[in-house]
Amino acid sequence: PKVSFKEQMHQAREEAILQSACRLLGEKAFDAMTMDDVANAVGIAKASLYKHFCSKEELCSAAMVQILGRVQAYLAGLPAETPPLDKLRALVRWSLERLLTNEMPLLPSRNSTLRAVLMANKDYLNGLVVVSDQIGGWITEAQS
């Protein structure tokens, strides 16, 4: 089905919003980031931001799902023949590089309202299980 120009623009704006939210989560973390920060980074009015995401928690949850997707893509791109310990080292290196360049935020604190929203997000939880299982498998293999 053909997507209308209006819908394409909506999707492009939403992608820009998510990219800015991911970057700001890395730079400021959830508690310090505001919806004004995101709107300013994208160059849209704050009211327009709420047409895409009804709350800061919903926006950041979608951003975290996107970040988790990047992690999954990185893991999938590691050559299958790479020894498990080398895969783990590569993952740690890649993760630290993302953290240092503010491309990946630290996980939210235990008390965070974002944490509660993430724990209710099936896409986030499913992605987290996939990543955890893959890393856990590598750890088990590396130990043997």
BELVENGI-V197840 format. One record per backbone hydrogen bond with DSSP energy under -1.0 kcal/mol. NH is the residue of the N-H (numbers start at 1). CO is the residue of the C=O. If there is no record, write none. Layout:
BEGIN
nh = {NH | NH}
co = {CO | CO}
END
This chain:
BEGIN
nh = {8 | 9 | 10 | 11 | 12 | 13 | 14 | 15 | 16 | 17 | 18 | 19 | 20 | 21 | 22 | 23 | 24 | 25 | 26 | 27 | 28 | 33 | 38 | 39 | 40 | 41 | 42 | 43 | 44 | 49 | 50 | 51 | 52 | 53 | 59 | 60 | 61 | 62 | 63 | 64 | 65 | 66 | 67 | 68 | 69 | 70 | 71 | 72 | 73 | 74 | 75 | 76 | 77 | 78 | 82 | 87 | 88 | 89 | 90 | 91 | 92 | 93 | 94 | 95 | 96 | 97 | 98 | 99 | 100 | 101 | 102 | 103 | 104 | 112 | 116 | 117 | 118 | 119 | 121 | 125 | 126 | 127 | 128 | 129 | 130 | 131 | 132 | 133 | 134 | 135 | 136 | 137 | 138 | 139 | 140 | 141 | 142 | 143}
co = {4 | 5 | 6 | 7 | 8 | 9 | 10 | 11 | 12 | 13 | 14 | 15 | 16 | 17 | 18 | 19 | 20 | 21 | 22 | 23 | 24 | 29 | 34 | 35 | 36 | 37 | 38 | 39 | 39 | 45 | 46 | 48 | 49 | 49 | 55 | 56 | 57 | 58 | 59 | 60 | 61 | 62 | 63 | 64 | 65 | 66 | 67 | 68 | 69 | 70 | 71 | 72 | 73 | 75 | 79 | 83 | 84 | 85 | 86 | 87 | 88 | 89 | 90 | 91 | 92 | 93 | 94 | 95 | 96 | 97 | 99 | 98 | 98 | 109 | 112 | 113 | 114 | 115 | 118 | 121 | 122 | 123 | 124 | 125 | 126 | 127 | 128 | 129 | 130 | 131 | 132 | 133 | 134 | 135 | 136 | 137 | 138 | 139}
END
